[in-house]
Amino acid sequence: MSAVPQNPAASLPVWSREGRDAGAGERARRAAAKARARGLVQGAVGAAAAVVLWLLWRTPFAYVVAAIALAVALLAAASSLGGYARLSRALETFGRWVGTAVTWLLMTLLFYLLFLPFGALLRDRRRLRLTTGFDPAAATYWRSPGEGRQGRPRGAESYRQQF
């Protein structure tokens, strides 16, 4: 006689494949419903934008916006995990590229049109309080607590109005 009980259920896996597949189907249904709702909201917002364009400016561009909004809503309703998902991925990729390009362009312009001229102006007027080199004659760079403060009082008020 064996000391181990002969239980056929003891060798079964903790969860079966059928249980995992059923969960995958439920997750897919939830993802499709979420994508469909997102697409319908995007279509509604686009339609509202088309109405505003038409009411304010009577522009033919409103028809283009309405057509795109209708196409997005119909694609989301008909193929939420297929065509609408591909369209969303393509637009997200396009948005990332545009964002990167605009960031590089704006930051370059901001640097050359704002920071560089003001930095040069401050350096010319000796108002830029940055130490740009090592002073070999200085014994230390440590400053005493009162030095450099131009006699400003200590206390809570100096924290509220720092400059």
N, C-alpha and C positions, 0 to 999 in steps of 0.2 A: 504494500500500500504506500502510496505517495503522500507526503505531508502537504503538498501543494494542492489546493482544491481545484478540481477540473471545472472551471467556469468559462464557457465559450465567449461570454461578453467581455471578459477581462482582456482579450487580445484585440478588441475593436479599437479603432482610433478615437481620440477624444471628440473630434467633429468629423463629419463625413463630407465628401466632395459635394454631395447634393445640397447640403446646408449652405456651403460656401457659394455655390452657383445660384441658389435662390437669393442670397444676400446681394450678389452681383446684379441680378436682374432688378431688384428693388432699388439699388443704388443708381442703376442706369435710368430707371423711371423717374427717380427724383432729380437726377441731373438734367434729363430731358425737360421736365416740368420747370425747373429753374431757368434753363436756357430759353425756353418758350416764353416764360413770363418776362425775362429780361429783354428779349427781342420785341415783345408786344409793347413794353414800356418805352423802348427806344423808338418804335414806330409812332407811338402816341406823342412823344415829345417832339419828334420830327414833324408830325402833322400840326401840332400846336405852333411850332416855329413857322411852318408854311402859312398858316392862317394869319399870324402876326405880320409876316412879310407882306401878305396880300392886303391886309387891312391898313397898314401904315404907308406902304409905298406903291401898292398896285404894280408890283414888278413881276415880269414873267418868270423870274427866278423862283418864285413861290411854287410854281408848277413843278419845277425840277426837284425842289426840296420835298414836296408832297409825294412825288413819284418814288424818290429814294426811300422815304419813310414807309410808304406802302410796300415797296419791294422787301425791305428789311422785315417788316411785320409778317408778310406772307411767307418769307423764307423761314422765319423763326417758327411759325405755326406749322408749316409743312415738313421741314427737315431741321429740327432743332439741334440734333447731334451730328448732322451731316453738313449740309450747305451753310447753315447759320454759324456753326462752330468754325468752319473754314474761313468764312467772311470775318468773324470776330478775330481770329488769329491773324489774318492778313492786316486788318485795320490796326490791331495792337502793335504789330511789327512796324507798320508804316508810322504810327504815332511815336514809337521809340526812336526811329530814325530821324523824324522831324524834330523831336525834342532834343536829341543829341546835336543836330545841326544848328538849331536855334540857340542852344546853350553855348556852343563854341563861338558862334557869331556874336551873340550878345555879350558874353564875357570878354571876348577880344576887344570889342568896341568899348565896353565899360572900362577896361584896363587902359587902353590907349587914349580915350577921350576924357577920362575922369581921374583915375589914380596917377597916371604918369605926369600930366601937367600939374596937378596939385602937389604931388611929391616934389617935383622940380621947383615949384614956387616956394614951398616950405624950406627946401634945402638952400635955395638962393637967399632967402631972408633969414637963414639960420634959426628957424622956428621949429625945425624937425628935431625932436628930443630923442633921437636914437643914437646910441653909441655904435659907431661904425668901425671902430678900430681898437686896438689894444694900446693902452697908454703905459709905456715902460717906466715912466717916472712915478706912476702912482704906486704907493705901497699897498693899497687895498681899494677895492671898489665898494666896500661897505660904507653906508651912510648912517650917521647918527639919526635918531628918531625925529629931531626937529629940523634937520637939514633938508633943504629942498622944498619945504612946505610953505615958505613965505609967511610965517607967523600965523597960520590958520589955527584956530582953536581945536583942541581935541574934544571928542565927545560924540553923542548921537547925531548932532547937527552936521558934523563933517561927513557922516555916512549918507545922510539924506541929500546933501548938496555937495557932490564930490568935486565939481569943477567950477 
